[in-house]
Every structure is written in C-alpha cells, then in structure tokens.
Amino acid sequence: MERKATSNWFEKFTGSLLWAIVAAFGTYFSMYLFRKPFTAAKFEDLSFWGIGFKSILVISQVLGYTISKFIGIRLVSEAPPQKRIYLIIGLVLFSECALLGFGSTPAPWNLVFLFLNGIPLGVVFGLVLSFLEGRKQTELLTSGLCVSFIVADGFAKSVGKSLIDSGTSEFWMPAIAGARFIPFLLFFCWMLSKVPPPTDEDKKMRSERTQMNKSQRKDLYKKYSVGLFPILFIYGLVGVVRGVKGDFAPEIWASLNTKVDAAAFSSTELYSGLGVLISFGLVSLVKDNRRGFLTGIGLSIVGCIILAASLVLIQGKIISPYIFMVLSGFGMYLPYIAVHTTLFERLMAMTQERGTIGYLMYLADAGSYAAYVLVLLARNVLSTSSISVLPMFVGLCWALVVTGIIAFLYSAQKLASGKVSV
C-alpha cells in the first residue's frame, strides 16, 4: 500500500509542469555546453587562407549544424517517441567525441572536427520539443525550453572564458567544458523520459500530434505556404542576427569599447531570457487558439520595436552598452521565440491539423542556418576587406525591424483571417 502511494506521488510529480520545464530546460542547456564554449576563445594569432581562424571555426560548426537541420526535417517528424531519448544522448556524446578530435588535431585541420560536432547537435532541439508540444500549457513549457538556449549561450561562453583564464588551452577547452556536463545531460534526459504524453484534454484543445511522412509534410506546407513563408523568411533573418550576436559577442563588446568579465555574457542573456519566459508564459493563458496566434504575432512586432529603440538609444549614447545588449537581445528574441512557442503551435491547434510542429521548426531552422552560413562566407570570403562585426550586426538588426513588422502583419492577415481556423 505504501509502495503504491509512493508510486502515485511520483507519477503526479513527473506529470507536473515544473518537472517538464526543468527536464526540457536542463537537457537542452546541457547540450549547449557541447556546442558554444569554443566561441569564448578568440584564436587571435591564427589565420588561414587570409581568414581569421575563429571565423573559419564558426563557419565550420554552423555548416555542420545547418546540415543537421535539413536532416532534422525528416528525422524529428518521423522519430518514434520511444527512441527519442536514446537519440538525444547518442547525438550529444558523438559531438563530445568530435571535440576530443578538435583538441588533439593541429590547426587548421581540426576544423573538420568542429564541423562534425555541429552535425548531431542540430537535431536535439526538435527531439526535446516533441515531448512538450500539443498541450494546453505548451507555450509555458516551450518558453522554459527556449530560455535554456538564451541563458546557456552566455553561460557556455562564461564557462569557456573561465577555463581559458585558468590556463586551459583554447583547443582543449571545448572538450573539457562538454565532459563536465555529461552527468547533467544524462540526469535531465532521464527526467525528460518520465514526462507523460499529452492527455485527451490536451489533444482536444491543441490537436493530436503524430509522426509525419514526406507527403504529409509537403501537403501541410502547401496548404498554408502563403502565410507561412513570411514567417519562415523573418525567422531566418532573426536567426542570422542571433548567430552574429551569439558567436561574436566578445567582438561586439570590444567594438562598443567595453571590457567585460565572464559573467557579463551570462547576465545579459539571463535578463533577456526572463523577459521572454514571462511574455510567452502568459500567452499560455489565452485559450482561444486564433487569439493566441495573434498574440504571438503582436509580441513579435513589439520585439521589432524594442530592437529599433535599442539601436536608436545606443547610437545617441543614451544607454550603456550593457543595457543595449540586454534590450537588443530581448527585442530579437521575442519574434524568435514566438515561432518556437506560439505561432506554429497555435496554427496547428486552430486548424486542427495532425502532425508535429517539429517539422515546421526544422523547415524554418534549415533556412535560417543556411542564411547564416552565407552571411559568414560573404563577410570572410567574398569581401576583399573584412567587415567589422558591429556595423554588420546593426545593419542586420535594422533589416529585421523593417521587414519583420511588414511580414508579421501580412502573415496575421493570411493565417488568422478565419479561413483556416475552426
């Protein structure tokens, strides 16, 4: 009798929102420690083929990550639920092996291992997301998941910089950072495996989520392509802005004439992440799916406005570089996270389409990372003179502000006009 009572208590706990948020947050947070610490290094004294070695490494990893997103379009939408946890663990451990190769192989040939490091990691997000979608509290759950990569991006740099400051080689630092987080990865994956599937009430409110074959994926996109394409385009642009800000944060800080310690990388992203978590956590209170979709569109437009304000204020020297990094991050992440948590989720719910938002997310991510690779190549290969990071970042932000507002308004009119809602 006591054993049964203990079992019931454990099942209730693992079925709670808190358990699911912590499990998803921890799993993806741990993954970032296998991906991002290397960006804390500068590799200042190295260049090959006329290009800075850090830029070469960023391009190498992002190229692998981009390939992973194209693989994920099929893998995430077709992965059987019972195999997802094993896939996550296997993919991340493979990436750690690649980091060991990066540390033990001389430059520039070790760039191949950073490319191999990126290939498995790009699939992890969709596999984690599949445990959370299709629930009445999906926005809150996925907000917690998304905050993980906002905060982890800065935290990974802080860990990397701390290791370098303590005397660790820039080449071995990524592998050491990842190895330290293997126990955490395994623990949070175990937690994630205990998250129960959506209830009948969840399915009624948000539609049932199922695996999708190729023809089902094609039909879904074709049906809503007019309204989806602008969202996919802007998501790609946000991804480029986020990539530049994340991978070249030390260079942006330096261009702002500001010297920062390791903690600054984490704290600026933490404030941005908290703002996003609160914003999209509240969206989960909106029960009507059409209104929820429009709320996500509205928050995306607000994000564009905040980003514009941060650019104007830093240009006029009204705010400090620290506040600029917080505000620009918050403004940028509002439309970025809206796609992850709300827009695709509510579209599936209001249309009652069967399938998975993992497909739409990986369609968006594949284009986003492909665009980022092109931007990096344009900056480092096609240009006769290297373009400074800060002007490039500011220019991309303004492009996002202008096109983002127009695109989100257009998509709202096409997808929430009532013709596709039930």
C-alpha positions in Angstrom: 0.0 0.0 0.0 2.9 2.3 0.9 4.7 1.5 -2.3 1.5 2.2 -4.4 1.1 5.6 -2.6 4.8 6.4 -3.3 4.3 5.5 -7.0 1.2 7.7 -7.3 3.1 10.6 -5.8 6.0 10.1 -8.2 3.7 9.9 -11.2 1.9 13.1 -10.2 5.3 14.9 -9.7 6.6 13.7 -13.1 3.4 14.8 -14.7 3.7 18.4 -13.3 4.6 21.5 -15.3 7.6 22.1 -13.1 9.0 18.6 -13.9 8.6 19.0 -17.6 10.1 22.5 -17.7 13.1 21.5 -15.6 13.7 18.4 -17.7 13.5 20.2 -21.0 15.5 23.2 -19.8 18.2 21.0 -18.3 18.5 18.7 -21.3 19.0 21.5 -23.8 21.0 23.6 -21.5 23.5 20.7 -21.1 23.7 20.3 -24.9 24.8 23.9 -25.3 27.9 23.1 -23.3 29.0 20.8 -26.1 28.3 23.4 -28.7 29.1 27.0 -27.7 32.1 27.2 -25.3 34.6 27.5 -28.2 33.1 30.9 -29.1 34.6 32.4 -25.9 38.0 31.8 -27.5 39.4 34.4 -29.9 42.2 32.4 -31.6 43.7 35.9 -32.2 47.1 34.8 -33.5 45.8 32.4 -36.1 44.6 32.9 -39.6 44.5 30.7 -42.6 43.8 31.4 -46.3 43.5 35.1 -45.4 40.7 34.5 -42.9 40.7 34.7 -39.1 40.7 31.2 -37.6 37.7 31.9 -35.3 35.6 32.8 -38.3 36.7 29.6 -40.0 35.7 27.6 -37.0 32.3 29.3 -36.6 31.6 28.7 -40.3 32.6 25.0 -39.9 30.4 24.3 -37.0 27.4 26.3 -38.4 27.7 24.4 -41.7 27.5 21.1 -39.8 24.6 22.5 -37.7 22.9 23.6 -40.9 23.2 20.1 -42.5 21.7 18.8 -39.2 18.7 21.0 -39.6 17.9 19.6 -43.1 18.3 16.1 -41.7 16.0 17.0 -38.8 13.1 17.9 -41.2 12.7 14.2 -41.7 14.3 12.7 -38.6 12.4 14.8 -36.0 9.0 14.4 -37.7 9.4 10.6 -38.1 11.3 9.7 -34.9 9.3 7.1 -32.8 8.6 8.5 -29.3 10.2 5.6 -27.5 13.6 6.2 -29.3 13.9 10.0 -28.8 15.8 9.9 -25.5 18.4 7.4 -26.8 18.8 9.6 -29.9 19.4 12.7 -27.8 22.1 11.0 -25.7 23.8 9.3 -28.6 23.9 12.5 -30.7 25.4 14.6 -27.9 28.0 12.0 -27.0 29.1 11.8 -30.6 29.6 15.6 -30.5 31.9 15.3 -27.5 34.0 12.7 -29.4 34.3 15.3 -32.1 35.5 17.9 -29.6 38.2 15.5 -28.4 39.3 15.3 -32.0 39.3 19.1 -32.2 41.6 19.3 -29.2 44.1 16.6 -30.4 44.4 17.6 -34.0 46.6 20.5 -35.1 45.1 23.6 -36.7 43.7 24.2 -39.3 42.8 20.5 -39.9 40.9 20.4 -36.6 38.2 22.5 -38.2 36.8 19.2 -39.6 36.0 18.1 -36.1 34.1 21.2 -35.3 32.1 20.6 -38.4 31.4 17.0 -37.2 30.5 18.5 -33.8 27.7 20.6 -35.3 26.1 17.8 -37.3 24.4 15.8 -34.5 23.6 18.8 -32.2 21.1 20.5 -34.6 18.6 17.7 -34.2 18.4 17.8 -30.4 16.1 20.8 -30.1 13.3 19.1 -32.1 13.6 15.9 -30.2 13.2 17.7 -26.9 10.4 19.9 -28.3 8.5 16.7 -29.2 8.0 16.0 -25.5 6.3 19.3 -24.9 4.1 20.2 -27.9 0.3 19.6 -28.3 -0.5 20.6 -24.7 -2.7 23.3 -23.2 0.4 24.7 -21.5 2.7 24.3 -24.4 3.7 28.0 -24.6 4.8 27.9 -20.9 6.7 24.6 -21.4 8.4 25.7 -24.6 9.3 29.1 -23.2 11.2 27.3 -20.5 12.9 25.2 -23.2 13.8 28.3 -25.2 15.1 30.2 -22.2 17.6 27.4 -21.9 19.4 28.3 -25.1 19.2 32.0 -24.4 20.8 31.6 -21.0 23.1 28.7 -22.0 24.5 30.7 -24.9 26.0 33.2 -22.4 26.7 30.6 -19.7 28.7 28.4 -22.2 30.9 31.4 -23.1 31.4 32.2 -19.4 32.5 28.6 -18.8 34.8 28.7 -21.8 36.3 32.0 -20.7 36.8 30.8 -17.2 38.6 27.7 -18.4 40.9 29.8 -20.6 41.6 32.3 -17.8 42.6 29.3 -15.6 45.2 28.2 -18.2 43.3 25.7 -20.3 44.3 25.6 -24.0 41.8 27.2 -26.3 41.8 24.0 -28.3 41.1 21.6 -25.4 38.7 24.0 -23.6 35.5 22.9 -25.6 36.0 19.2 -24.9 36.7 19.8 -21.2 33.6 22.0 -20.9 31.4 19.4 -22.5 32.8 16.5 -20.5 31.9 18.3 -17.3 28.3 18.3 -18.3 27.8 14.7 -19.3 26.4 13.7 -15.9 23.9 16.6 -16.1 22.9 15.6 -19.6 22.2 12.0 -18.5 20.2 13.1 -15.5 18.0 15.6 -17.3 17.4 13.1 -20.1 16.1 10.6 -17.5 13.8 13.3 -16.2 12.6 14.0 -19.8 11.9 10.3 -20.4 9.4 10.4 -17.4 7.3 13.3 -18.9 3.8 11.7 -19.7 2.3 12.1 -23.2 -0.5 14.7 -23.8 -3.8 14.0 -22.2 -7.2 13.7 -24.0 -8.0 17.2 -22.9 -4.7 18.4 -24.4 -5.5 16.8 -27.7 -8.9 18.3 -27.8 -7.6 21.8 -27.1 -4.4 21.7 -29.3 -5.0 18.8 -31.8 -3.3 15.4 -31.7 0.4 15.4 -32.6 1.6 12.5 -34.8 4.5 11.4 -36.8 4.5 12.7 -40.4 5.7 11.1 -43.7 7.0 13.0 -46.7 3.7 13.5 -48.4 2.0 14.8 -45.2 4.8 17.3 -44.7 4.5 18.5 -48.3 0.7 18.8 -48.0 0.9 20.8 -44.8 3.3 23.4 -46.2 1.5 23.7 -49.5 -1.8 24.4 -47.7 -0.5 27.3 -45.7 2.5 28.4 -47.6 1.2 31.9 -48.4 1.1 32.8 -44.7 4.0 30.6 -43.6 6.6 31.9 -46.0 6.9 35.4 -44.5 7.3 33.9 -41.0 10.0 31.5 -42.3 11.8 34.4 -44.0 11.8 36.6 -40.9 12.8 33.7 -38.7 15.7 33.1 -41.0 16.7 36.8 -40.6 16.3 36.7 -36.8 18.5 33.5 -36.8 21.3 35.4 -38.6 21.1 38.3 -36.2 21.1 35.9 -33.2 24.0 34.0 -34.7 26.2 37.1 -35.1 25.3 38.3 -31.6 26.0 34.9 -30.1 29.1 33.8 -32.0 30.8 37.2 -32.0 29.7 38.6 -28.6 33.3 39.3 -27.5 34.0 41.3 -30.7 30.7 43.3 -30.3 31.6 44.2 -26.7 35.1 45.3 -27.9 33.6 47.4 -30.7 31.4 49.1 -28.0 34.7 50.0 -26.2 33.6 47.9 -23.2 35.7 45.4 -21.3 33.6 42.7 -19.7 34.2 39.7 -17.4 33.0 36.2 -18.0 29.8 36.8 -16.0 28.6 39.5 -18.4 27.9 37.0 -21.2 25.6 35.1 -18.9 23.8 38.0 -17.1 22.8 39.9 -20.3 21.2 36.8 -21.7 19.6 35.9 -18.4 17.7 39.2 -18.3 16.6 38.7 -21.9 15.5 35.2 -21.2 13.5 36.1 -18.1 11.6 38.7 -20.2 10.8 36.1 -22.9 9.8 33.5 -20.3 7.3 35.8 -18.7 5.9 37.1 -22.0 5.2 33.7 -23.6 4.3 32.1 -20.3 1.4 34.5 -20.2 0.3 33.6 -23.8 -0.5 30.1 -22.5 -3.4 31.7 -20.6 -5.0 32.6 -23.9 -7.3 29.6 -24.5 -8.7 30.6 -27.9 -6.1 29.4 -30.5 -6.7 32.2 -33.0 -6.3 34.9 -30.3 -3.2 33.0 -29.1 -1.7 33.1 -32.6 -2.4 36.8 -33.0 -0.9 37.5 -29.5 2.3 35.8 -30.7 2.3 38.0 -33.8 1.8 41.1 -31.6 4.7 40.2 -29.3 6.9 39.6 -32.4 6.1 43.1 -33.6 6.7 44.5 -30.1 10.1 42.8 -30.3 11.0 44.6 -33.5 10.0 47.9 -31.9 12.2 47.2 -28.8 15.1 46.3 -31.1 14.7 49.5 -33.0 14.6 51.5 -29.8 17.8 49.9 -28.5 19.6 50.8 -31.7 18.5 54.4 -31.6 19.3 54.8 -27.9 22.8 53.3 -28.1 23.5 55.5 -31.2 22.6 58.5 -29.1 24.7 57.2 -26.2 21.5 57.4 -24.0 22.0 53.8 -22.7 25.1 51.9 -21.7 26.5 49.0 -23.9 25.3 46.6 -21.2 21.7 47.8 -21.4 22.0 47.8 -25.2 23.0 44.1 -25.2 20.0 43.3 -22.9 17.4 45.3 -24.8 18.6 44.2 -28.3 18.6 40.6 -27.1 15.1 40.8 -25.7 13.8 42.5 -28.8 15.4 40.0 -31.1 14.3 37.0 -29.0 10.6 38.0 -28.9 9.9 37.1 -32.6 12.5 34.3 -32.5 10.8 32.6 -29.5 7.3 33.4 -30.8 8.0 31.0 -33.7 9.2 28.3 -31.3 6.5 28.6 -28.7 3.3 30.1 -30.2 3.0 30.7 -34.0 3.4 27.1 -35.2 1.8 25.6 -32.1 -1.3 27.7 -32.4 -1.5 27.3 -36.2 -1.7 23.5 -35.8 -4.2 23.9 -33.0 -6.6 26.4 -34.7 -6.5 24.4 -37.9 -6.7 21.0 -36.1 -4.1 19.7 -38.5 -2.5 16.4 -37.4 1.3 16.3 -37.4 4.1 17.9 -35.4 5.4 21.4 -35.1 8.9 19.8 -35.2 8.6 19.6 -39.0 7.8 23.4 -39.3 10.5 24.3 -36.8 13.1 22.4 -38.8 12.0 23.8 -42.1 12.5 27.2 -40.5 15.8 26.4 -38.9 17.3 24.8 -42.0 16.7 28.0 -44.0 17.9 30.2 -41.0 21.2 28.4 -40.6 21.8 28.2 -44.4 21.3 32.0 -44.5 23.8 32.5 -41.6 26.4 30.4 -43.4 26.0 32.6 -46.5 26.4 35.8 -44.4 29.6 34.4 -42.8 31.0 33.5 -46.1 30.1 36.9 -47.6 31.9 38.6 -44.7 35.0 36.5 -44.7 35.5 35.1 -48.2 33.7 37.2 -50.8 34.7 40.5 -49.3 38.1 42.0 -50.1 38.3 43.7 -46.7 36.9 42.2 -43.5 33.7 43.8 -42.4 33.6 44.9 -38.7 31.2 42.8 -36.7 29.3 45.7 -35.0 28.2 47.6 -38.2 27.2 44.3 -39.7 25.1 43.5 -36.6 23.5 46.9 -36.6 22.6 46.7 -40.3 21.1 43.3 -39.9 19.0 44.5 -36.9 17.6 47.3 -38.9 16.7 45.0 -41.8 14.9 42.8 -39.2 13.0 45.7 -37.8 11.6 46.9 -41.1 10.9 43.6 -42.8 9.7 41.9 -39.6 6.9 44.3 -38.9 5.6 44.1 -42.5 5.9 40.3 -42.7 4.2 39.6 -39.4 1.3 41.8 -40.3 0.9 40.0 -43.7 1.0 36.5 -42.1 -1.5 37.5 -39.5 -3.9 38.6 -42.2 -3.4 35.4 -44.2 -3.3 32.8 -41.5 -5.8 34.2 -38.9 -8.4 35.6 -41.3 -10.8 33.0 -40.3 -10.4 30.9 -43.5 -8.1 28.4 -41.8 -9.5 28.4 -38.3 -12.1 26.1 -36.8 
